[in-house]
Amino acid sequence: MTKILVVEDEAGVREDIVEVLEMEGFDIAEACDGLEGIEKAIEFLPDLIISDVSMPRLDGYGFFEKLHDEHPDVSTVPFLFLTAFADKEAELKGRAFGASDYLTKPIDFELLVARIRGQLVTATKVNRRINDRLQSLLAKKPQTREALSEIDEEQVLDDLLQRYQAVIENASEPLSSLQNVQSVRFSFKTPTDAKNTAIVLSHACPDSDVAALGFVELFVNAVEHGNLGLSYADKSKLLEGGGWAEEIESRLESAPYNDRHVEVVLTRNKTELRLEVIDQGEGFNWQNFLELDPLRAGDLHGRGIAFAKALSFTTLRYRGNGNHAIATIEL
């Protein structure tokens, strides 16, 4: 049965939504604000979340951000915002945060159910496409398949599906004009800008969705573990205890991190695309992360670079202390 989490502070509105959705055959969990919503999301593991925007303690935007930044198990669940504000600015803000859909109050329940079913169909198609793509790529990479057999292949693939669903949705339609780019240079400072740049640049590649997976990993790693100086142990501790997003924001605003940027250069020749990612940090022990390590199987992170190397790039190597990555994609 499809599971939906309803997060709404107005009891009457919440009860009406729950009643309608239960009549439609959905399994429903409820929360009265964003803080309770986080607890219920982790416990319930919903297939879709409906959340009001204006709520006490933690509003809908804060709820979405915390799920996205601190709880990878539920960070890519389709998210539908409800709001009493019918103006375009409010809708744009909701979509800018990454919401899958947006509905204004008073609620048209027929429209709500239709939007929910549409989001669930889309999510199913995306998951199937990602899984097919990963299985196809793994079939061509026997060394990666062998490494997965030592961990838990089903668990790791499910993790990939959740982490990359939103990326692949945004990178699924190549922009033909970027297929002809010969050389391009970008710079960025934040994880959000890193992800957006990755999605844009992926359209220069022959297989944009697969390229986007690797680009996101390298770019975000260059910000978090490069420029912001966060170690593997730091991230493990903050993800387990909470506060990862807050620490990122704090460092982005503090010296010496606030003046650092990541530079990305993509060039094309007749046979390959060459990507260089250069950060201004102290580097990291990159040798330990180029291959899947069964010793880190239970951690909440730490597999991204290995998957980028195995699935997205023809080659991947680092120079020096690890603040200069060079990847190639064969054309």
C-alpha positions in Angstrom: 0.0 0.0 0.0 1.3 3.5 -0.9 2.3 5.5 2.1 1.7 9.2 2.4 2.8 11.5 5.2 0.5 14.6 5.8 2.1 17.5 7.7 -0.4 20.2 8.5 -0.9 22.3 11.7 -4.6 23.0 11.2 -6.3 19.9 12.7 -9.5 20.3 10.7 -7.7 20.6 7.4 -5.4 17.7 8.3 -8.3 15.5 9.2 -10.1 16.2 5.9 -7.0 15.4 3.9 -6.4 12.1 5.8 -10.1 11.1 5.4 -10.0 11.7 1.6 -6.7 9.9 1.1 -7.7 6.9 3.3 -10.9 6.6 1.2 -8.6 6.5 -1.9 -6.7 3.5 -0.4 -3.6 5.2 0.8 -1.8 4.4 4.1 -1.5 7.7 6.0 0.7 9.1 8.8 0.1 12.5 10.3 2.2 15.3 11.8 1.3 18.7 13.1 4.5 20.6 12.1 7.9 20.2 10.5 9.7 18.9 13.6 7.1 16.1 14.1 7.1 15.6 10.3 10.9 14.7 10.4 10.3 12.2 13.1 7.4 10.6 11.3 9.2 10.6 7.9 12.1 8.7 9.4 9.8 6.2 11.1 7.1 5.9 8.4 9.3 6.1 5.2 6.5 7.5 3.1 6.3 7.3 -0.7 5.1 10.9 -0.9 4.9 13.8 1.5 2.2 16.5 1.6 3.2 19.5 3.7 1.7 22.9 4.6 4.1 25.8 4.2 3.1 28.0 7.2 3.5 26.0 10.4 4.8 26.6 14.0 8.2 25.5 15.2 9.4 24.4 11.8 7.7 25.6 8.6 7.3 23.6 5.4 10.5 25.1 3.8 12.6 24.3 6.8 11.1 20.8 7.0 12.0 20.2 3.4 15.5 21.4 3.8 16.2 19.3 6.9 14.9 16.2 5.2 17.0 16.9 2.1 20.2 17.8 3.9 20.2 15.5 6.9 18.2 12.4 6.2 19.2 10.7 2.9 16.8 7.8 3.4 13.9 10.2 2.7 15.5 13.1 1.0 14.2 12.3 -2.5 10.6 11.4 -1.6 8.2 13.4 -3.8 7.1 16.5 -1.9 3.8 18.5 -2.4 3.5 21.9 -0.8 0.1 23.3 0.4 -0.2 27.0 1.0 -2.9 29.6 1.5 -0.9 32.0 -0.7 -2.0 31.9 -4.3 0.5 34.3 -5.7 3.1 33.3 -8.3 6.0 34.3 -6.0 4.9 31.8 -3.3 4.7 29.0 -5.9 8.1 29.9 -7.4 9.6 29.8 -3.9 8.2 26.4 -3.3 9.5 25.0 -6.6 12.9 26.7 -6.0 13.2 24.7 -2.8 12.7 21.5 -4.9 9.1 20.6 -4.2 7.7 18.2 -6.8 4.3 20.0 -6.9 2.3 22.8 -5.3 -1.3 23.3 -4.4 -3.1 26.3 -3.0 -5.8 26.3 -0.3 -8.8 25.9 -0.1 -7.9 22.4 -1.3 -9.6 21.0 -4.3 -9.5 17.3 -3.2 -10.1 15.9 -6.7 -7.1 17.9 -7.9 -5.1 16.8 -4.9 -5.7 13.1 -5.5 -4.9 13.6 -9.2 -1.6 15.4 -8.4 -0.6 12.6 -5.9 -1.2 9.8 -8.4 0.7 11.7 -11.1 3.7 12.2 -8.8 3.6 8.5 -7.8 3.6 7.4 -11.5 6.5 9.7 -12.3 8.5 8.4 -9.3 7.9 4.8 -10.3 9.1 5.5 -13.9 12.2 7.3 -12.7 13.1 4.6 -10.3 12.7 1.9 -13.0 14.8 3.9 -15.4 17.5 4.5 -12.9 17.6 0.9 -11.8 17.7 -0.3 -15.4 20.6 2.1 -16.1 22.6 1.0 -13.1 22.1 -2.6 -13.8 23.2 -2.1 -17.4 26.3 -0.2 -16.3 27.2 -2.7 -13.6 27.0 -5.5 -16.2 29.8 -3.7 -18.0 31.8 -3.2 -14.8 32.4 -6.7 -13.3 34.9 -5.3 -10.7 32.2 -3.0 -9.3 29.7 -5.9 -9.2 32.2 -8.0 -7.4 32.7 -5.2 -4.8 29.0 -4.9 -4.3 28.7 -8.6 -3.6 30.9 -8.2 -0.6 28.6 -5.5 0.9 24.9 -5.6 0.2 24.1 -4.9 -3.5 20.4 -4.4 -2.9 21.0 -1.9 -0.1 23.6 0.1 -2.0 21.5 0.2 -5.2 18.5 1.4 -3.2 20.7 4.1 -1.7 21.8 5.2 -5.2 18.2 5.3 -6.4 17.2 7.6 -3.5 20.3 9.8 -3.7 20.2 10.4 -7.5 16.5 10.4 -8.3 16.2 14.2 -8.3 19.5 14.6 -10.2 18.5 12.3 -13.0 15.0 13.8 -13.3 16.7 17.2 -14.0 19.3 15.8 -16.3 17.1 13.5 -18.4 16.6 15.8 -21.4 19.8 16.8 -23.1 20.2 20.4 -24.2 21.4 20.1 -27.7 23.3 23.3 -27.8 25.7 22.1 -25.0 26.5 19.0 -27.0 28.7 21.2 -29.2 30.6 23.0 -26.4 34.4 22.9 -26.8 35.5 24.5 -23.6 33.6 25.9 -20.6 34.6 27.1 -17.1 32.4 27.5 -14.0 33.1 28.5 -10.4 30.9 28.0 -7.3 31.0 28.1 -3.5 27.9 26.3 -2.1 26.7 22.7 -2.4 23.5 23.9 -4.0 25.4 25.7 -6.7 27.6 22.7 -7.1 24.6 20.5 -7.9 23.1 23.0 -10.2 26.4 23.4 -12.1 26.6 19.6 -12.3 23.2 19.3 -13.9 23.9 22.1 -16.4 27.3 20.6 -17.4 25.9 17.1 -17.7 24.0 18.2 -20.8 27.3 18.5 -22.6 27.8 14.7 -22.3 26.4 12.0 -24.5 24.6 10.4 -21.6 23.6 13.3 -19.4 21.9 11.4 -16.6 24.8 9.1 -15.9 27.3 12.0 -16.2 25.2 14.0 -13.7 25.7 11.4 -11.0 29.5 11.7 -11.2 29.5 15.4 -11.6 27.4 16.0 -8.5 29.7 13.7 -6.4 32.9 15.4 -7.5 31.5 19.0 -7.2 29.8 18.6 -3.8 32.9 16.7 -2.5 35.1 19.6 -3.6 32.9 22.1 -1.6 32.3 20.0 1.6 35.5 18.1 2.0 37.7 20.4 0.1 36.9 24.1 0.6 34.9 23.7 3.8 37.5 21.3 5.4 34.9 18.8 6.7 36.4 15.3 7.2 34.8 12.0 6.7 34.5 11.6 10.5 33.0 15.1 10.8 30.3 14.2 8.3 29.5 10.9 9.9 29.1 12.5 13.3 26.9 15.3 12.1 24.7 13.1 10.0 24.1 10.7 12.9 23.6 13.5 15.5 22.1 16.2 13.4 23.5 19.6 12.4 25.1 18.8 9.1 23.2 21.5 7.2 23.8 24.0 10.0 27.6 23.3 9.9 27.7 23.8 6.2 26.0 27.1 6.4 28.2 28.2 9.3 31.4 27.5 7.5 30.2 29.1 4.3 29.8 32.4 6.2 33.1 32.1 8.2 36.8 32.7 7.4 38.8 31.3 5.9 36.1 29.2 4.1 33.9 32.0 2.9 36.4 33.3 0.3 37.0 29.9 -1.3 35.5 28.7 -4.5 35.6 25.6 -6.7 36.7 25.9 -10.3 35.5 23.5 -12.9 36.8 23.2 -16.5 35.2 21.0 -19.1 36.9 20.6 -22.5 36.1 18.4 -25.5 38.2 16.9 -28.3 37.4 14.3 -30.9 37.6 11.3 -28.6 36.8 12.4 -25.1 35.5 15.0 -22.6 37.9 16.1 -20.0 36.7 17.4 -16.6 38.9 19.2 -14.1 37.7 20.1 -10.6 40.0 22.2 -8.5 39.2 23.3 -4.9 41.1 25.6 -2.5 41.1 23.2 0.5 43.8 21.2 2.1 42.9 18.0 0.3 41.8 14.6 1.5 43.0 11.0 1.5 41.4 10.3 -1.9 43.1 6.9 -2.3 40.7 5.4 0.2 37.6 6.4 -1.7 38.2 5.4 -5.3 36.9 1.9 -4.7 34.0 0.5 -2.7 35.1 -0.5 0.8 33.0 -3.1 2.7 34.3 -1.6 5.9 32.2 1.5 5.2 29.1 -0.4 4.1 27.1 0.7 7.2 28.0 4.4 7.0 25.5 7.0 5.7 28.0 8.3 3.1 31.4 7.6 1.6 30.5 5.7 -1.6 29.9 8.5 -4.0 33.4 8.9 -5.5 33.7 5.2 -6.0 30.4 5.1 -7.8 31.3 8.1 -9.9 34.5 6.4 -11.0 32.7 3.1 -11.8 29.6 4.4 -13.4 30.1 7.9 -14.8 33.6 8.2 -16.0 36.0 6.4 -18.3 38.9 7.4 -16.0 39.1 9.3 -12.7 42.3 10.4 -10.9 43.4 13.0 -8.4 46.5 15.1 -8.3 48.6 16.0 -5.3 46.8 16.2 -2.0 43.4 15.5 -3.6 42.2 19.1 -4.4 42.5 18.6 -8.1 40.3 15.9 -9.7 40.6 14.9 -13.4 37.9 12.8 -15.1 37.4 11.7 -18.7 34.4 10.5 -20.6 35.0 8.6 -23.8 33.0 9.9 -26.8 
